[in-house]
Amino acid sequence: MSATALSIVLFAAFLHASWNAVVKAAPDRALTLAAVSGVHALAGFVLISISEPPALSSWPSIATSTIIHYGYYALLFHAYRLGDLGQVYPISRGMAPALVALGTFLLIGEKLTGLGWTGLGLVTFGIGLLALQRGAADADRKAIGVAALLGMSIAAYSVADGIGVRLSESPTGYMGWLFLLESPVTVGILWTRKRAGVPFSWNIFGLGLIGGLFAVTAYGLVLYAKTIAPIGAVSAVRESSVIIAALIGTLLFHERPWQGRILAATVVAAGVLTLAVSG
């Protein structure tokens, strides 16, 4: 992975951890997620208007990723309702790199070098340490189960988008349609809340718009990185966002223990550096 690709993905990781923290901290997560998906839809409209249409061969990936994203939003809502940031984020994001590497190997034959697999293993192991710091045996089993399903959905849409954006012949067009097709999430949440008489808060919705801006930027950067670097490596480095999430959980949400998080951060950092020099 080049220094340019590494820098792009690490910045995306920071933005991704930040918007998840916004969702976790929000007093009304459903309204926050409606705003996040709304920003995606708006960004999609802009990208479609300035981009060439994606190639027909990429549309199965767009359809697959869109459907998975609908489930992803539902799982994200329930995951942060049941568990905390330091529990849900490491488990869900930690599962993704290995599953993505396996998926891309089986579907398109993409292989990492031996050093690349070592780096991926270190990243995954470090993320696992973060998850275990929460005391998996004593944690809410429902939270862990939902977090695991969330991780599977992340891996599934990562593989679909990695393949689709390469087939699209128009990465921004691909992203545009992917983002626009999230609009039913916003419409569905707002319509359901209106029917139920749930009050609307512009302050919370505004907070969600900020989270959505972070999310759109992060995902767009990752999709672009997948066009210039191996999909498995990009997905693995992206998961260094768990370090930022761990720091946010420790400093802002007062989650503990912090010593284990430092150890896990060191392991993940070693994995990122190994991936960076693996070619």
N, C-alpha and C positions, 0 to 999 in steps of 0.2 A: 504494500500500500504506500503511495507517495505521500510526501509531507503535506501536499495540498489536500488530498483526500482525507488524511488523518485530521487535519485542522478543521475541515468542514464538519466531519462527523462528531468530533469532540464538542464543537460549538452547538451542534444539534442536540447532543446529549444534555448539555446544560439547559437549553430551552425546554427539552422534554421533561426533565425532572422538575423544572419550575412550574410548568403548567399542571402537572400531576399534583404538586403541592397546593396549587390554587384550588383544584377540585376537592382535595382532602380538607382544606381549611374552610371551604365555603359552607355557610349555614344552610344553604339550599342547593344541594348538588345537582338535582335534576335541572333546575333553571340554569345553573352554571354550565352544565353539559349542553343544554339547548343553545346557549350563546357560543360555546366552543364550536359546535357543528355548524352554527349559522355563519361564523367567520370562514369556516372551510367552504361553505357554499358560495359565499360572496367572492372569495379568492378564486374559486373554480370558474365563476362567471367571467371574471377578468381574464384569467389565463386562456379560456376558450376563445374569447374575443380577439386575442392577439396571437394565437397559435394555429398551426396547421392541425387538422384533425388527426387523431392517432390512427395508425394502420388497422385494418380490419382484424388482422391476426392478434392484436392486443386486446380486443374487446372481451374475449372470454376471461382474461385476467382482470379487466375492469369490473365485470359482473361478479366474478368470484370474490374479489377484494371488497366490493361494496356490500355484499351480503354478509361477509365476515365482520365488516366494520359495524354493521347494525348490532350484531351480537356482542361485539367488543364494547360498545357504549353501555349496553345493559349490564354486562359483567363488571365493567369499571365502576358503575354506580353502586352495585351490590358489594363489590370488593372493599371499597372505601367506607361503606356503611358498616361492614362487619369487622374490618381490621384496620390497623394504622398504616401510615406511610412506610415505616421501616419494616413492616411485615409483608404487606401486599406487593410493594414495588420490587424488592429483591427476588421474591419467588416468581412473580409473573415475568419480569424481564430476564431473570436468570435462566429460565427454561429455554428461552428463544434461540440463543446462538447455536447450541448443539442441535436443536430441531431444524433450524434453518440450514445449517451445514449438511445435515443428513438429507433434508428435502431437496436441496439444490444438487447434491451428488446423485440422488436417485432419479431426478427429473431431467436434468440437463448435463449431468456428468461433470459439474464443476468441482475441481479438487483443490484443496489447500496443500501447500508444501508441508514437509514434516515439521518445520519450524512454525508454520502457520497453525497446524493442529496443536502444537505445544502451547502457543499463545492463546488459542481458543480455549484449551483446557484450563489454563491458568485463570482466564477471565471467568469462565463458568464456575470454577472451584471457589474463586474469591467471592463471587455473587452468592454461591451456596453458603459460604461462611457468614455472610450478612444475614441470610434468611435464618440460619440456625442460631444466630445471636438472639433472636427473639424467643427462643425456646420453643421450637416447633412442636415438641411433645405436649406442651402445656397450652399452646395457642388454640384459639377457636377453630375447630375442625372445619366449620363451614367457611370461615375466612380463607383457610389454607386451600380448601377445595375449589373455591371460586377463583382464587389467585392462580391456581394451577390451570384451570380452564382458560383464564385470561392469557396465561403464557402460551397455551396452545393456539389461541386465536391470533396472538401477535406473530407467532412463527408462521402460521398459515398465510396471513395477509402479506407478510414480509417476502415469502417465497413467490406468491402470486404477483406482487408488484415488481419484484426483482426481475422476473421473467417478462412481465408485461411491458415495463418501461423500455426494455431492450428491444422488444419487437415493435414498439409503437412508432418509431421513426420521428417521433415528436414528443419528447419527454414532458414539455410544458403542457401540450395538449392532453397527454395521458393524465397528468396531475389535475388538470382543469376538470375533466369529466369525473375523475375519482372524487374530487372535493365537492363538485356540484351535486353529485348523487347522494351526498350526506344530508341534503336539505330536508328529506322526510323525517330525520331525527328531530330537527328543530320544530317543524310543523306538528309532528306527532306529540311531542312533549307539551308545547304551548296549547294545543287544542285540548289535550286531555286535562291539563290544569284549569283551563277556562271552564270546561264542562263541570269540573269538580268544585269550582268556586275558589280555587287557591289564589291568594293575592300575588300580584306581580311586583317585584322589587327591581327598580332600575339600577340601584347600587349593586345588587348581586349580579344582575345581568351584565352590568358594565365590567365587573370583575371577571366574569366569564369571557367577555370579549377580549380582555387582555390575555387570558389563558389561551383563547383561540388563536390570537395572533402568534403567540409563542409556538403553539402546536402546529399551525400551518407552516411557519418558517422552518421548524425542526423537521417536519416530514418531507417538505420539499427539498431541503438540503440532503437528507438521507437518500431520497430517490435519485437525485442527481449524482450523488457519490456512487450509487450502484451502477452507474453507466461508465465510471472510470476506475472502479476497483472491484475485486471479487465480492460477490453478494454475502458470502459467509463471513468474510473479514469485516465488512461494513457493519453487518448486524452485530457482530461480537463487540467491536469498538463502541458502537452506539450504546451498548449496555453498560458502559462505564458511567452512564447517567445515574446508576445506583449509588455511586459515591457521592454525587451531589445531593441525591435524595436522602442519603444517610446523614449528611451534614445538615441538611434542612431539618430533618427529623430530630437530630440532636440539639441543634441550636434554637430552633423556633418552636418545635413541638415537645422538646424536653424528653425525647425518647432515649432509653439506655439499653445496654451498656455502651459507652463510647470507646472503651479500649479495644473491644473486638472489632469495631467498625474501622478503626485505624489499621488493624492487621489485615482485614479484608481489603481495604483500600490499597494497601501496599501490594497485595497479590494481584488485584485487578490491574493496577498500574503496570506491574511487570508483564502481565499478559498483553496489555495494549502496546507496550514498547516492542515486545516480541513479534506481534502481528505486524507492527509498522516496518520492521526490518526483514520480514519474511519474504518480501517480494510481491 
